């Protein structure tokens, strides 16, 4: 979809549909809605009085202009209560309006800048609208061969404002950020027989070539040389060779790595010998969402040309049961030399992350953020709405939490008391990979903490990498979270 900026008045645009807005509880139309209402002979006002247009957040109503406007249709989207409006709600409203119009077979849309009369800056609103339109219209139809009736395509979105250049810059920024999240969504939505560790590595090479990143991919022999016992142990039951992917962006003149983004890359997780229940096992193709998110993030960082040095690390493998698979009771040695008793082979993500975190520390990174669909326990604790956050460094976590709030991907800090470490003590090794049934997300984080040393570190446990329905800019399937949070964190760090 092309998104462009023009100056002018929304009611003068000749297009298939224009989008205007209305606030919940407002008795009169304002701004673009008032101009459209006048041209329509007071139709919007009449519908407000009748209660057909309430202005509730994401409510969509359509009015046919019948020749009274150059645009064929007027869509009135609700923004909720004016005093409660923020950029995330603008993002969602833009998504709902665009998706509604796609369902009506509309190809070209024009809209004014939503929310500026509620105090939102024009550039912030335009960026949010751009992200909302692109994310809300996202589909993954690569393997659908049938044609579906009524499934259209919006070809152009025109944003009308007073100054063209600032709007164009905001559109470009929104396009880059949404594109990174869509990149991650595409990877997560791919079937496991296509998105293998080798395919993830090939994708990384393509990204590096297109955006000027440095890329390295370690194979099994290099992993053995480095002593990556966690990644090697998890991968040994699969016929797919493991890959350790390194993508590096250098935005300033220094060899220091300001931030390492570490993402879990389990391209399919059967649970191994501790096999998962069959129900919903197909969703385990998405166990590489953390890896996809850090790859998408560094792609955006390169396009935004941020003055910071960032490296993305993705240990990629399958976790499969076979005669060669690691077994409960096995002891493996991680890259930093710690011995690990494997209690449950389905607690595999922390094993491969142990090596990736150790690699980051060995290379002297200044800070680490790791992202993983690590535990079902975190989803039990927080539901599928909030990302669990753990840390050994409060200032770094505060940056992550603030960044997540700004983009509408909420995180919630979880405790990291030393008492939880007692639960992963092993009788025959330094640590074991699971505790008991209680506090599972926390003991998993305490496990990871063993491999970061004194390096400032935040662990994000994704409670959900996918959604089961369309809502705002989140669509059914992969969400692309927390790509926009990570980009926001890096943008903030680059400004320091």
C-alpha positions in Angstrom: 0.0 0.0 0.0 1.3 3.5 -0.9 1.0 6.1 1.8 1.5 9.7 0.8 1.1 13.2 2.2 -0.7 16.1 0.7 -1.8 19.6 1.8 -5.3 20.7 1.5 -8.8 20.0 2.9 -10.2 16.6 3.4 -13.6 17.3 1.9 -12.0 18.4 -1.4 -10.3 15.1 -2.0 -11.6 12.9 -4.8 -11.3 9.3 -3.5 -13.2 6.2 -2.6 -13.6 7.1 1.0 -12.5 9.7 3.6 -11.9 9.1 7.3 -13.0 11.6 9.9 -13.3 11.2 13.7 -15.7 11.7 16.5 -15.2 11.7 20.3 -17.3 9.8 22.8 -19.8 12.1 24.5 -19.2 15.0 22.1 -22.5 16.6 21.1 -21.0 18.4 18.0 -18.7 17.5 15.2 -15.3 19.1 15.1 -12.5 19.7 12.5 -12.7 17.5 9.4 -15.9 15.8 10.7 -17.6 19.2 10.9 -16.5 20.1 7.3 -17.8 16.7 6.1 -21.0 17.1 8.1 -21.7 20.5 6.5 -21.2 19.1 3.0 -23.5 16.2 3.9 -26.3 18.5 5.1 -25.8 17.7 8.8 -26.0 13.9 8.4 -23.3 13.2 10.9 -24.9 15.5 13.5 -28.2 13.8 13.0 -26.7 10.3 13.5 -24.9 11.5 16.6 -28.3 12.8 18.0 -29.9 9.5 17.1 -27.2 7.6 19.0 -26.1 5.8 15.8 -22.7 7.4 16.1 -21.4 7.3 19.7 -17.7 7.9 19.2 -16.7 4.9 21.2 -13.1 3.9 20.6 -12.7 2.0 17.3 -16.4 2.3 16.4 -16.8 2.7 12.7 -19.8 4.1 10.8 -20.1 4.7 7.1 -22.1 7.4 5.2 -22.5 7.4 1.4 -22.0 10.9 0.1 -24.3 10.5 -2.9 -22.4 13.1 -4.9 -22.4 15.8 -2.1 -18.6 15.3 -1.7 -15.9 14.3 -4.2 -15.3 11.3 -2.0 -17.9 8.5 -2.4 -18.0 7.5 1.2 -17.4 9.1 4.6 -16.2 6.9 7.5 -16.6 8.2 11.0 -14.2 6.4 13.4 -14.6 6.7 17.1 -11.6 7.9 19.2 -13.2 7.3 22.6 -13.1 10.0 25.3 -11.0 13.0 24.2 -9.1 13.4 27.4 -8.1 9.8 27.3 -6.8 9.7 23.7 -3.2 8.7 23.1 -1.1 7.6 20.1 -1.7 4.0 20.7 -5.5 4.5 20.5 -4.9 6.6 17.3 -2.9 3.6 15.9 -5.7 1.2 16.7 -8.5 3.4 15.3 -6.6 3.9 12.0 -6.2 0.1 11.7 -9.9 -0.5 12.4 -11.1 2.1 9.9 -8.7 0.8 7.1 -9.7 -2.8 7.7 -13.4 -2.0 7.7 -13.0 -0.2 4.3 -11.0 -3.1 2.9 -13.9 -5.3 3.7 -16.1 -2.9 1.7 -13.9 -3.2 -1.4 -12.4 0.3 -1.1 -9.1 0.8 -2.9 -8.2 4.4 -2.1 -8.6 6.3 1.2 -7.9 9.8 2.4 -7.8 11.0 6.0 -6.8 14.0 8.0 -4.4 13.7 10.9 -6.4 12.1 13.8 -6.1 13.3 17.4 -4.2 16.6 17.1 -7.2 18.4 18.6 -6.6 16.3 21.7 -3.0 17.5 22.1 -1.2 14.8 20.2 1.7 16.2 18.0 1.1 15.9 14.3 4.2 13.9 13.6 3.4 11.4 16.4 -0.2 11.0 15.2 0.9 10.5 11.6 3.5 7.9 12.6 0.9 6.1 14.6 -1.7 6.2 11.8 0.9 4.8 9.4 1.8 2.0 11.7 -1.8 1.3 12.4 -2.8 1.1 8.7 0.0 -1.2 7.7 -0.2 -3.4 10.8 -4.0 -3.5 10.8 -4.1 -4.5 7.1 -1.5 -7.2 7.4 -2.3 -10.7 6.2 -0.3 -13.8 5.7 -1.7 -15.6 2.7 1.4 -17.1 1.1 0.0 -20.6 1.2 -3.6 -19.8 0.3 -4.3 -20.6 -3.3 -8.1 -20.0 -3.4 -9.6 -16.6 -4.2 -12.0 -15.3 -1.5 -15.0 -13.1 -2.4 -14.9 -9.7 -0.8 -11.2 -9.8 0.1 -10.0 -6.6 -1.4 -6.8 -4.5 -1.2 -6.3 -0.9 -0.2 -3.8 0.5 -2.7 -3.4 4.0 -1.4 -3.8 6.0 1.8 -3.5 9.8 1.6 -2.9 11.8 4.7 -4.0 15.4 4.4 -2.3 18.0 6.6 -1.1 21.6 6.7 2.6 20.9 6.2 3.7 18.2 3.8 7.4 17.6 4.8 6.9 16.8 8.5 4.1 14.4 7.6 6.3 12.7 5.0 9.0 12.2 7.5 6.5 10.7 10.0 5.1 8.4 7.4 8.6 7.1 6.5 9.4 6.5 10.2 6.1 4.7 10.7 6.6 2.6 7.6 10.1 1.5 8.8 8.8 0.5 12.2 5.7 -1.2 11.0 7.8 -2.9 8.3 10.1 -4.4 11.0 7.1 -5.8 12.9 5.6 -7.2 9.7 9.0 -8.8 8.9 8.8 -10.5 12.3 5.2 -11.5 11.8 6.0 -13.1 8.5 8.8 -15.2 10.0 6.6 -16.4 12.9 3.7 -17.2 10.7 5.8 -19.4 8.4 5.3 -23.1 8.8 8.1 -24.9 10.6 9.0 -27.0 7.5 9.8 -23.7 5.7 11.2 -21.5 8.5 14.0 -23.9 9.5 17.2 -22.7 11.2 18.9 -22.7 7.8 16.1 -20.5 6.4 16.4 -18.1 9.4 20.1 -17.8 8.6 19.4 -17.2 4.9 16.9 -14.5 5.9 19.5 -12.9 8.1 22.0 -12.8 5.1 19.3 -11.2 2.9 18.6 -8.5 5.6 22.3 -7.8 6.0 22.8 -7.4 2.2 19.8 -5.1 1.8 20.5 -2.8 4.8 24.3 -2.9 5.1 24.6 -5.1 8.2 27.5 -7.4 9.1 26.4 -11.0 9.3 28.0 -14.2 10.6 26.4 -17.6 10.9 28.1 -20.3 13.0 27.5 -23.9 12.1 27.8 -27.0 14.4 31.6 -27.2 14.2 32.0 -23.6 15.2 29.6 -24.2 18.1 31.7 -27.1 19.3 34.8 -25.0 19.1 33.1 -22.3 21.3 31.7 -24.9 23.7 28.0 -24.1 23.1 26.8 -27.1 24.9 23.3 -25.8 25.3 22.6 -25.1 21.7 24.3 -28.3 20.6 22.4 -30.4 23.2 18.9 -29.1 22.2 19.7 -29.5 18.5 21.0 -33.1 18.6 17.6 -34.7 18.2 16.8 -32.9 15.0 17.9 -33.6 11.4 17.9 -29.8 10.8 21.4 -28.3 11.5 21.5 -25.6 14.2 22.6 -22.1 13.3 24.0 -19.3 15.5 23.1 -16.0 13.8 25.0 -12.7 14.4 23.7 -9.5 12.8 25.7 -6.4 13.6 24.9 -2.7 13.0 27.6 0.0 13.5 26.1 3.4 13.8 28.9 5.2 15.5 32.7 5.2 15.3 33.6 2.7 17.9 34.1 -1.0 18.2 32.0 -1.1 21.4 28.7 -2.9 21.3 26.3 -0.7 23.1 23.5 -3.2 23.1 23.1 -6.9 22.3 19.6 -8.1 21.4 19.3 -11.8 22.0 16.3 -13.7 20.6 15.2 -17.3 21.1 15.1 -19.1 17.7 13.3 -22.4 18.3 11.9 -22.9 14.8 9.8 -25.8 16.1 9.5 -27.1 19.6 8.0 -30.5 20.1 9.3 -30.6 23.7 11.9 -33.2 22.8 11.8 -36.4 24.9 9.6 -34.5 27.4 7.2 -34.2 24.5 4.3 -31.6 24.6 0.6 -32.6 24.3 -0.6 -32.9 20.8 -3.2 -30.2 21.1 -2.0 -26.9 19.8 1.5 -28.2 19.1 1.3 -26.7 15.7 1.6 -23.3 17.4 5.2 -24.2 18.3 6.3 -23.1 14.9 6.2 -19.6 16.6 8.7 -20.5 19.3 11.3 -18.4 17.3 9.3 -15.2 17.8 12.1 -13.8 20.0 14.7 -14.4 17.3 12.4 -12.9 14.6 11.8 -9.8 16.8 15.5 -9.0 17.3 16.2 -9.5 13.6 13.3 -7.2 12.7 14.5 -4.6 15.2 18.1 -4.4 13.9 16.7 -4.1 10.4 14.8 -1.0 11.5 17.7 0.4 13.4 19.8 0.3 10.2 17.1 2.1 8.2 16.7 4.7 10.8 20.5 5.2 10.8 20.7 5.5 14.6 24.0 6.5 16.2 24.5 3.4 18.3 26.2 0.0 17.9 23.8 -2.9 18.2 24.2 -6.6 17.7 21.5 -9.2 17.3 22.2 -12.8 18.4 19.9 -15.7 17.5 20.5 -19.3 18.5 18.4 -21.2 16.0 17.4 -24.9 16.2 14.6 -27.3 16.4 13.8 -29.3 19.5 12.8 -32.8 18.4 12.5 -36.3 20.0 14.7 -39.0 18.4 17.2 -41.6 19.2 19.9 -39.0 19.3 17.9 -36.4 21.4 19.2 -35.3 24.8 17.4 -36.9 27.7 16.1 -35.9 31.1 19.0 -36.4 33.5 21.7 -35.5 31.0 24.4 -33.0 32.0 25.6 -30.4 29.5 28.2 -27.7 29.6 27.3 -24.1 28.5 29.7 -21.8 26.8 30.7 -20.0 30.0 31.7 -23.4 31.6 28.6 -23.8 33.9 27.3 -27.4 34.0 23.5 -27.9 33.6 21.4 -30.9 34.6 18.6 -31.3 32.1 15.5 -32.1 34.1 13.0 -31.4 31.4 13.9 -31.3 27.7 10.9 -29.0 27.1 12.8 -26.3 29.1 15.1 -25.9 26.1 14.8 -22.2 25.3 16.9 -21.2 28.4 19.6 -23.7 27.3 20.2 -22.1 23.9 19.9 -18.6 25.4 22.5 -19.6 28.0 25.1 -19.9 25.2 23.9 -16.7 23.4 24.1 -14.7 26.6 27.5 -16.2 27.4 28.7 -15.2 23.9 27.4 -11.6 24.4 29.2 -11.3 27.7 32.5 -12.7 26.2 32.3 -10.1 23.5 32.1 -7.3 26.1 28.7 -5.9 25.3 27.5 -3.0 27.4 24.0 -4.1 27.9 21.7 -7.1 26.9 18.0 -7.5 26.3 16.9 -11.0 25.5 13.5 -11.9 24.1 11.8 -15.3 24.3 8.6 -17.2 24.3 10.2 -18.9 27.3 7.5 -20.1 29.7 3.9 -21.0 29.9 4.1 -20.0 33.5 4.5 -16.3 32.6 1.2 -16.5 30.6 -0.5 -18.1 33.6 0.7 -15.2 35.7 0.0 -12.3 33.3 -2.4 -13.6 30.7 -1.7 -13.0 27.0 -1.7 -9.2 27.3 1.4 -8.2 29.2 5.1 -9.2 28.6 6.9 -10.3 31.7 10.1 -8.4 32.4 13.0 -9.4 34.6 16.3 -7.7 35.3 19.6 -7.4 37.2 19.7 -3.6 36.4 16.7 -1.4 37.3 17.7 1.6 35.2 17.8 -0.5 32.0 14.5 -2.1 32.8 12.9 1.3 33.5 13.9 2.3 29.9 12.3 -0.8 28.5 9.1 -0.4 30.5 8.8 3.3 29.4 9.4 2.4 25.8 6.9 -0.4 25.8 4.2 1.9 27.3 4.8 4.5 24.6 4.2 2.0 21.8 1.3 0.1 23.4 3.2 -3.2 24.1 2.9 -3.3 27.9 5.5 -5.0 30.1 5.3 -5.8 33.8 8.2 -6.2 36.1 8.5 -9.6 37.9 10.5 -10.3 41.1 14.0 -11.7 41.0 14.6 -12.4 44.7 17.6 -14.6 45.5 15.4 -17.2 47.2 14.2 -18.3 43.8 17.7 -19.4 42.9 17.4 -22.1 45.5 14.8 -23.8 43.3 17.3 -24.5 40.4 20.1 -25.9 42.5 21.2 -29.4 41.2 22.6 -32.3 43.2 25.0 -33.3 40.4 25.7 -30.1 38.4 26.0 -26.3 38.9 22.3 -25.7 38.2 19.3 -27.5 36.7 17.1 -26.2 34.0 13.8 -26.3 35.8 12.6 -25.8 39.4 9.3 -27.1 40.7 5.9 -26.0 39.4 5.8 -22.7 41.3 7.2 -19.5 40.0 8.3 -21.1 36.7 8.8 -17.8 34.9 11.0 -16.4 37.7 13.1 -19.5 38.1 13.7 -19.5 34.3 14.8 -15.9 34.5 17.1 -16.8 37.5 18.6 -19.5 35.3 19.4 -17.0 32.5 20.9 -14.6 35.1 23.6 -17.2 35.7 25.0 -16.4 32.2 25.1 -12.6 32.2 27.4 -11.9 35.1 27.5 -8.2 35.9 26.4 -7.0 32.5 23.1 -4.9 32.7 20.4 -7.3 31.4 16.7 -7.4 30.8 14.8 -10.6 30.0 11.4 -10.3 28.2 9.2 -13.4 28.5 6.7 -13.1 25.7 3.4 -14.3 27.1 1.9 -14.5 23.6 3.5 -14.3 20.2 0.2 -14.6 18.4 -3.4 -13.4 18.6 -6.6 -15.4 18.0 -8.6 -12.4 16.6 -8.3 -9.0 14.9 -8.3 -6.1 17.3 -7.0 -2.7 16.3 -3.6 -3.0 14.7 -3.2 -6.6 16.1 -4.5 -9.2 13.6 -5.1 -12.9 13.9 -1.7 -14.7 13.9 1.7 -13.4 14.8 1.7 -10.1 16.6 5.3 -8.9 15.9 5.7 -7.9 19.5 8.0 -6.6 21.0 9.7 -5.2 17.9 8.3 -1.7 18.3 9.3 -1.7 22.0 12.9 -2.7 21.1 13.1 -0.1 18.4 11.9 2.6 20.8 14.5 1.5 23.4 17.3 1.7 20.9 16.1 5.1 19.7 16.1 6.4 23.3 19.6 5.0 23.9 20.9 6.5 20.7 19.8 10.0 21.8 22.0 9.9 25.0 
